[in-house]
């Protein structure tokens, strides 16, 4: 049962929220390969925590279980990020259905290239790469 209405922000707007509300959590729902090859938000330059938790359409129960483990308080403000805003939209809806009351989708994602300055990386926001274990 959804508690609230899902909000939407651009990556630049999300950065402002993350900088001014350290109790928020940024949830990157892409794959380990994307984090390694494309990059991810630089957690060391953020005031808010970053968790990397892959969302897959056929593994939704596992996603919710992992989210509950990492963010047990359903009142925590969650901002969801993927490549283009689609997977993060689905992950945010799933979090709402699981009882999280303050969820936001970052609509232009990490690397959306549908216009100048759209997306986390194209917007010049801090990013880094995360090597996979064993690489």
Backbone as a chain_set.jsonl record, in Angstrom:
{"seq": "XXXXXXXXXXXXXXXXXXXXXXXXXXXXXXXXXXXXXXXXXXXXXXXXXXXXXXXXXXXXXXXXXXXXXXXXXXXXXXXXXXXXXXXXXXXXXXXXXXXXXXXXXXXXXXXXXXXXXXXXXXXXXXXXXXXXXXX", "coords": {"N": [[0.844, -1.173, 0.0], [0.695, 2.093, -0.953], [2.146, 4.876, 0.613], [2.576, 7.569, 0.024], [2.895, 10.087, -2.549], [4.953, 9.521, -5.306], [7.819, 11.429, -5.813], [9.531, 13.434, -8.292], [12.721, 14.345, -9.521], [15.33, 16.161, -11.198], [18.732, 15.159, -11.888], [20.489, 17.21, -11.055], [18.828, 18.677, -9.324], [18.398, 16.674, -7.436], [20.975, 16.386, -6.421], [21.227, 18.797, -5.016], [19.313, 18.363, -3.009], [20.461, 16.121, -1.733], [22.802, 17.262, -0.772], [21.853, 19.033, 1.113], [20.265, 17.664, 2.866], [21.282, 15.458, 4.759], [20.176, 13.172, 5.847], [18.847, 11.845, 3.899], [18.871, 9.098, 1.548], [20.677, 7.968, -1.192], [19.869, 5.749, -3.687], [21.299, 3.692, -5.867], [20.285, 1.872, -8.505], [21.352, 0.397, -10.563], [23.378, -2.052, -12.376], [26.204, -4.05, -11.184], [28.106, -4.142, -13.241], [27.541, -1.817, -14.677], [28.181, 0.105, -12.722], [30.89, -0.335, -12.581], [31.822, 0.024, -15.276], [30.605, 2.365, -16.29], [30.383, 4.159, -14.206], [29.595, 5.763, -11.04], [27.729, 7.761, -8.642], [29.851, 9.825, -6.68], [30.383, 8.917, -3.593], [32.042, 9.868, -1.61], [32.038, 12.573, -1.932], [29.583, 13.381, -1.225], [27.03, 14.482, 1.059], [25.072, 12.826, 1.93], [24.31, 9.302, 2.4], [25.175, 6.694, 0.044], [23.742, 3.897, -1.448], [24.237, 0.936, -3.247], [22.252, -1.021, -5.087], [21.03, -3.414, -6.953], [18.224, -3.355, -9.08], [16.068, -5.633, -10.498], [13.58, -6.768, -12.76], [12.623, -9.385, -12.365], [13.383, -10.027, -9.822], [12.221, -8.828, -7.612], [11.341, -9.261, -4.942], [13.723, -9.92, -3.654], [15.039, -7.499, -3.953], [13.483, -5.751, -2.356], [13.856, -6.979, 0.153], [16.632, -6.604, 0.501], [16.717, -3.812, 0.467], [15.22, -3.219, 2.762], [16.956, -4.279, 4.652], [19.199, -2.601, 4.405], [18.105, -0.051, 4.706], [16.262, 0.288, 7.16], [14.342, 2.005, 8.285], [11.286, 3.098, 7.349], [10.543, 5.7, 7.009], [12.634, 7.107, 6.025], [13.963, 9.337, 3.66], [14.191, 8.478, 0.321], [16.093, 8.531, -2.615], [16.038, 7.509, -5.879], [18.126, 6.174, -8.412], [19.03, 5.4, -11.751], [20.242, 4.395, -14.991], [18.731, 5.892, -16.926], [16.38, 6.712, -15.737], [14.217, 4.99, -15.822], [14.378, 2.278, -14.672], [14.833, 3.114, -12.071], [12.454, 4.417, -11.561], [10.648, 2.236, -11.46], [11.789, 0.856, -9.291], [11.42, 2.735, -7.266], [8.607, 2.836, -7.135], [8.181, 0.223, -6.254], [9.408, 0.36, -3.747], [7.676, 2.165, -2.514], [5.331, 0.601, -2.507], [6.2, -1.267, -0.704], [6.09, 0.09, 1.611], [7.645, 2.345, 2.139], [7.605, 5.791, 2.648], [8.531, 8.192, 1.523], [9.647, 8.697, -1.342], [11.673, 9.306, -4.21], [12.144, 9.679, -7.666], [14.922, 9.987, -9.763], [14.721, 11.536, -12.587], [16.25, 11.946, -14.916], [18.338, 10.26, -14.676], [21.601, 8.597, -14.455], [23.12, 8.757, -16.777], [21.597, 9.893, -18.842], [21.17, 11.116, -22.039], [19.54, 12.956, -23.322], [19.543, 15.636, -23.82], [21.257, 18.77, -23.352], [23.271, 18.785, -20.467], [21.717, 16.969, -19.036], [21.085, 14.388, -16.739], [23.17, 12.702, -14.305], [26.018, 12.413, -14.754], [26.431, 13.881, -17.191], [25.637, 16.307, -16.268], [27.749, 17.119, -14.802], [28.05, 16.348, -12.164], [29.58, 14.997, -9.16], [31.321, 12.012, -9.778], [32.498, 8.595, -9.86], [34.354, 5.519, -10.24], [33.638, 2.086, -9.553], [35.417, -0.648, -8.876], [34.776, -4.083, -9.656], [34.789, -6.809, -7.352], [37.744, -8.667, -7.344], [38.665, -7.654, -9.708]], "CA": [[0.0, 0.0, 0.0], [1.515, 3.296, -1.088], [1.915, 5.875, 1.654], [2.624, 8.927, -0.496], [3.049, 10.237, -3.988], [6.361, 9.528, -5.689], [8.307, 12.695, -6.344], [10.544, 13.333, -9.344], [13.722, 15.403, -9.561], [16.457, 15.955, -12.105], [19.955, 14.832, -11.156], [21.004, 18.42, -10.391], [17.95, 18.946, -8.189], [18.666, 15.629, -6.444], [22.252, 16.726, -5.783], [20.948, 19.851, -4.04], [18.639, 17.724, -1.88], [21.433, 15.273, -1.038], [23.762, 18.13, -0.085], [21.215, 19.778, 2.19], [19.487, 16.758, 3.72], [22.141, 14.27, 4.891], [19.42, 11.998, 6.278], [18.39, 11.162, 2.684], [19.72, 8.022, 1.037], [20.665, 7.79, -2.641], [19.868, 4.324, -4.004], [21.655, 3.454, -7.264], [19.69, 0.555, -8.767], [21.929, -0.206, -11.764], [24.097, -3.315, -12.181], [27.632, -3.906, -10.871], [28.851, -3.859, -14.468], [27.364, -0.389, -14.965], [28.971, 0.871, -11.75], [32.299, -0.497, -12.941], [32.15, 0.51, -16.621], [30.036, 3.674, -16.56], [30.635, 4.992, -13.042], [28.516, 5.96, -10.094], [27.927, 8.977, -7.863], [30.999, 9.761, -5.776], [29.866, 8.985, -2.224], [32.955, 10.637, -0.767], [31.764, 13.998, -2.127], [28.178, 13.607, -0.883], [26.673, 14.563, 2.476], [24.135, 11.723, 2.186], [24.845, 7.992, 2.033], [24.859, 6.035, -1.226], [23.735, 2.434, -1.452], [24.16, 0.357, -4.588], [21.356, -2.147, -4.915], [20.49, -3.675, -8.284], [16.817, -3.701, -9.26], [15.76, -6.435, -11.684], [12.138, -7.022, -12.737], [12.28, -10.732, -11.903], [13.96, -10.244, -8.488], [11.695, -7.727, -6.807], [11.319, -9.63, -3.519], [15.105, -9.805, -3.172], [15.34, -6.073, -3.885], [12.819, -5.199, -1.172], [14.533, -7.523, 1.334], [17.924, -5.93, 0.629], [16.442, -2.419, 0.822], [14.834, -3.214, 4.188], [18.154, -4.545, 5.452], [20.088, -1.445, 4.377], [17.365, 1.137, 5.146], [15.124, -0.281, 7.879], [13.352, 3.024, 8.641], [10.445, 3.408, 6.191], [10.366, 7.148, 6.917], [13.829, 7.677, 5.407], [13.76, 9.829, 2.289], [14.98, 7.703, -0.628], [16.194, 9.034, -3.98], [16.416, 6.376, -6.707], [18.894, 6.534, -9.603], [19.476, 4.359, -12.677], [20.88, 5.018, -16.156], [17.898, 6.866, -17.635], [15.188, 7.064, -14.97], [13.152, 3.985, -15.934], [14.495, 1.273, -13.61], [14.675, 3.792, -10.786], [11.007, 4.645, -11.413], [10.063, 0.968, -11.01], [12.304, 0.572, -7.953], [10.765, 3.664, -6.345], [7.235, 2.34, -6.949], [8.274, -0.982, -5.43], [9.682, 0.811, -2.374], [6.408, 2.704, -2.006], [4.447, -0.531, -2.241], [6.743, -1.966, 0.463], [5.812, 0.883, 2.802], [8.462, 3.553, 2.26], [6.677, 6.88, 2.438], [9.102, 9.393, 0.911], [10.518, 8.224, -2.408], [11.86, 10.219, -5.332], [12.844, 9.144, -8.828], [15.769, 10.931, -10.485], [14.138, 11.256, -13.897], [17.206, 11.945, -16.025], [19.282, 9.188, -14.434], [23.035, 8.833, -14.357], [23.742, 9.097, -18.06], [20.631, 10.228, -19.868], [21.778, 12.06, -22.978], [18.454, 13.51, -24.13], [19.628, 17.09, -23.873], [22.468, 19.254, -22.687], [23.252, 18.864, -19.01], [20.771, 16.076, -18.384], [21.709, 13.224, -16.13], [24.184, 12.941, -13.277], [27.36, 12.597, -15.315], [26.414, 14.985, -18.153], [25.461, 17.525, -15.492], [28.993, 17.448, -14.118], [28.007, 16.027, -10.741], [30.701, 14.128, -8.792], [31.176, 10.581, -10.055], [33.705, 7.792, -9.748], [34.169, 4.137, -10.706], [33.749, 1.094, -8.494], [35.826, -1.935, -9.464], [34.163, -5.297, -9.134], [35.751, -7.576, -6.589], [38.533, -9.568, -8.179], [39.148, -7.01, -10.941]], "C": [[0.89, 1.236, 0.0], [1.121, 4.329, -0.042], [1.828, 7.281, 1.085], [2.735, 8.916, -2.003], [4.535, 10.272, -4.299], [6.707, 10.879, -6.298], [9.278, 12.414, -7.481], [11.444, 14.563, -9.265], [14.688, 15.121, -10.692], [17.677, 15.622, -11.244], [20.495, 16.058, -10.409], [20.138, 18.799, -9.199], [18.183, 17.934, -7.069], [19.964, 15.923, -5.701], [22.023, 17.788, -4.708], [20.261, 19.272, -2.801], [19.649, 16.92, -1.065], [22.459, 16.1, -0.255], [23.157, 18.802, 1.142], [20.385, 18.925, 3.144], [20.256, 15.448, 3.889], [21.42, 13.025, 5.379], [18.814, 11.247, 5.095], [19.358, 10.051, 2.319], [19.55, 7.971, -0.472], [20.811, 6.311, -2.928], [20.111, 4.176, -5.502], [21.244, 2.026, -7.589], [20.231, -0.114, -10.025], [22.711, -1.474, -11.404], [25.561, -3.062, -11.797], [28.475, -3.59, -12.108], [28.726, -2.389, -14.851], [28.178, 0.468, -14.004], [30.441, 0.834, -12.124], [32.625, 0.216, -14.249], [31.708, 1.944, -16.888], [30.334, 4.651, -15.425], [29.416, 5.087, -12.156], [28.759, 7.251, -9.329], [29.066, 8.795, -6.861], [30.52, 9.992, -4.346], [30.764, 9.812, -1.311], [32.707, 12.139, -0.881], [30.321, 14.362, -1.758], [28.004, 13.699, 0.63], [25.781, 13.395, 2.885], [24.777, 10.401, 1.803], [24.356, 7.52, 0.658], [24.815, 4.544, -0.974], [23.538, 1.975, -2.89], [23.413, -0.964, -4.461], [20.631, -2.39, -6.231], [19.012, -4.05, -8.242], [16.688, -4.466, -10.568], [14.284, -6.803, -11.623], [11.757, -8.395, -12.199], [12.844, -11.044, -10.518], [13.491, -9.163, -7.516], [11.681, -8.044, -5.312], [12.71, -9.506, -2.911], [15.503, -8.343, -3.026], [14.746, -5.463, -2.615], [13.509, -5.689, 0.1], [15.87, -6.813, 1.567], [17.737, -4.46, 1.017], [16.073, -2.319, 2.297], [16.045, -3.436, 5.093], [19.041, -3.294, 5.53], [19.42, -0.166, 4.871], [16.113, 0.65, 5.888], [14.02, 0.731, 8.205], [12.565, 3.452, 7.405], [10.161, 4.9, 6.032], [11.572, 7.847, 6.31], [13.494, 8.15, 4.002], [14.723, 9.106, 1.365], [14.926, 8.359, -1.999], [16.757, 7.906, -4.833], [17.036, 6.84, -8.015], [19.194, 5.289, -10.428], [20.121, 5.062, -13.867], [20.03, 6.152, -16.717], [16.653, 7.309, -16.874], [14.078, 6.033, -15.015], [13.227, 2.922, -14.829], [14.292, 1.906, -12.238], [13.205, 4.114, -10.524], [10.344, 3.38, -10.866], [10.517, 0.617, -9.593], [11.636, 1.47, -6.915], [9.318, 3.241, -6.087], [7.224, 1.102, -6.052], [8.534, -0.612, -3.974], [8.424, 1.401, -1.744], [5.456, 1.579, -1.633], [4.89, -1.308, -1.006], [6.572, -1.149, 1.743], [6.664, 2.117, 3.001], [7.618, 4.751, 1.829], [7.215, 8.096, 1.715], [10.123, 8.958, -0.135], [10.513, 9.202, -3.578], [12.598, 9.493, -6.437], [13.656, 10.264, -9.474], [15.528, 10.663, -11.97], [15.128, 11.252, -15.052], [18.37, 10.992, -15.78], [20.741, 9.605, -14.36], [23.623, 9.302, -15.674], [22.744, 9.339, -19.178], [21.22, 11.312, -20.761], [20.725, 12.721, -23.865], [18.443, 15.034, -24.168], [20.855, 17.55, -23.132], [22.284, 19.318, -21.168], [22.262, 17.955, -18.326], [21.5, 14.842, -17.882], [22.845, 13.626, -15.197], [25.533, 13.284, -13.894], [27.413, 13.774, -16.282], [26.257, 16.326, -17.443], [26.692, 17.922, -14.704], [28.986, 17.175, -12.624], [29.101, 15.011, -10.406], [30.415, 12.648, -9.058], [32.538, 9.915, -9.977], [33.403, 6.42, -10.327], [34.371, 3.199, -9.538], [34.176, -0.228, -9.127], [35.063, -3.095, -8.828], [35.207, -6.07, -8.364], [36.453, -8.572, -7.513], [39.051, -8.913, -9.447], [40.254, -6.031, -10.646]], "O": [[1.745, 1.391, 0.872], [-0.057, 4.62, 0.163], [1.082, 8.108, 1.608], [2.674, 7.867, -2.643], [5.294, 10.974, -3.632], [6.004, 11.399, -7.164], [9.784, 11.3, -7.618], [10.988, 15.671, -8.981], [14.85, 13.972, -11.102], [17.651, 15.785, -10.024], [20.91, 15.946, -9.256], [20.664, 19.205, -8.163], [18.169, 18.293, -5.891], [20.043, 15.73, -4.488], [22.569, 17.686, -3.61], [20.589, 19.645, -1.675], [19.685, 17.029, 0.161], [22.925, 15.677, 0.803], [23.867, 19.106, 2.1], [19.859, 19.437, 4.132], [19.933, 14.447, 3.25], [21.983, 11.931, 5.336], [18.318, 10.133, 5.262], [20.518, 10.062, 2.729], [18.429, 7.934, -0.979], [21.763, 5.678, -2.47], [19.24, 4.493, -6.313], [21.784, 1.077, -7.021], [19.646, -1.083, -10.509], [22.698, -1.909, -10.253], [26.094, -1.983, -12.057], [29.453, -2.847, -12.019], [29.697, -1.78, -15.3], [28.797, 1.448, -14.418], [31.151, 1.832, -12.004], [33.614, 0.945, -14.318], [32.369, 2.664, -17.636], [30.515, 5.844, -15.667], [28.348, 4.563, -12.474], [29.867, 7.787, -9.356], [29.216, 7.727, -6.268], [30.281, 11.129, -3.94], [30.287, 10.397, -0.339], [33.128, 12.899, -0.008], [29.889, 15.499, -1.95], [28.742, 13.07, 1.388], [25.742, 13.021, 4.057], [25.687, 10.371, 0.974], [23.283, 7.898, 0.19], [25.725, 3.981, -0.366], [22.765, 2.564, -3.645], [23.882, -1.9, -3.814], [19.715, -1.646, -6.583], [18.596, -4.928, -7.486], [17.142, -4.007, -11.616], [13.776, -7.119, -10.547], [10.676, -8.554, -11.633], [12.794, -12.193, -10.077], [14.267, -8.654, -6.707], [11.983, -7.171, -4.498], [12.859, -9.041, -1.781], [16.218, -7.98, -2.092], [15.43, -4.744, -1.887], [13.725, -4.907, 1.026], [16.199, -6.462, 2.7], [18.514, -3.925, 1.807], [16.558, -1.434, 3.002], [16.14, -2.847, 6.169], [19.569, -2.97, 6.593], [20.096, 0.715, 5.402], [15.028, 0.606, 5.309], [12.868, 0.337, 8.384], [13.115, 4.096, 6.512], [9.596, 5.315, 5.021], [11.539, 9.06, 6.1], [12.822, 7.448, 3.245], [15.933, 9.115, 1.593], [13.851, 8.703, -2.49], [17.841, 7.397, -4.546], [16.547, 7.773, -8.652], [19.566, 4.25, -9.884], [20.509, 6.225, -13.751], [20.536, 7.248, -16.959], [15.941, 8.202, -17.333], [13.081, 6.184, -14.309], [12.242, 2.693, -14.126], [13.664, 1.32, -11.357], [12.763, 4.084, -9.375], [9.565, 3.449, -9.916], [9.722, 0.136, -8.786], [11.322, 1.022, -5.813], [8.854, 3.284, -4.947], [6.354, 0.96, -5.192], [7.946, -1.203, -3.068], [8.144, 1.16, -0.57], [4.846, 1.603, -0.564], [4.07, -1.933, -0.335], [6.872, -1.633, 2.834], [6.432, 2.872, 3.944], [6.991, 4.726, 0.77], [6.435, 8.963, 1.322], [11.316, 8.863, 0.152], [9.502, 9.831, -3.891], [13.565, 8.776, -6.18], [13.141, 11.358, -9.705], [16.052, 9.704, -12.538], [14.872, 10.615, -16.074], [19.293, 10.924, -16.591], [21.073, 10.782, -14.222], [24.519, 10.146, -15.694], [23.017, 9.022, -20.336], [21.716, 12.323, -20.264], [20.991, 13.013, -25.03], [17.43, 15.642, -24.515], [21.435, 16.788, -22.359], [21.286, 19.83, -20.663], [21.983, 18.14, -17.142], [22.414, 14.329, -18.529], [23.399, 14.722, -15.286], [26.118, 14.324, -13.591], [28.336, 14.585, -16.212], [26.692, 17.358, -17.954], [26.689, 18.941, -14.014], [29.82, 17.708, -11.891], [29.51, 14.243, -11.276], [29.4, 12.108, -8.617], [33.58, 10.569, -10.023], [32.312, 6.189, -10.848], [35.169, 3.468, -8.641], [33.391, -0.86, -9.835], [34.751, -3.086, -7.637], [36.393, -5.997, -8.686], [35.825, -9.224, -8.347], [39.8, -9.539, -10.197], [40.778, -5.398, -11.563]]}, "num_chains": 1, "name": "protein.A"}
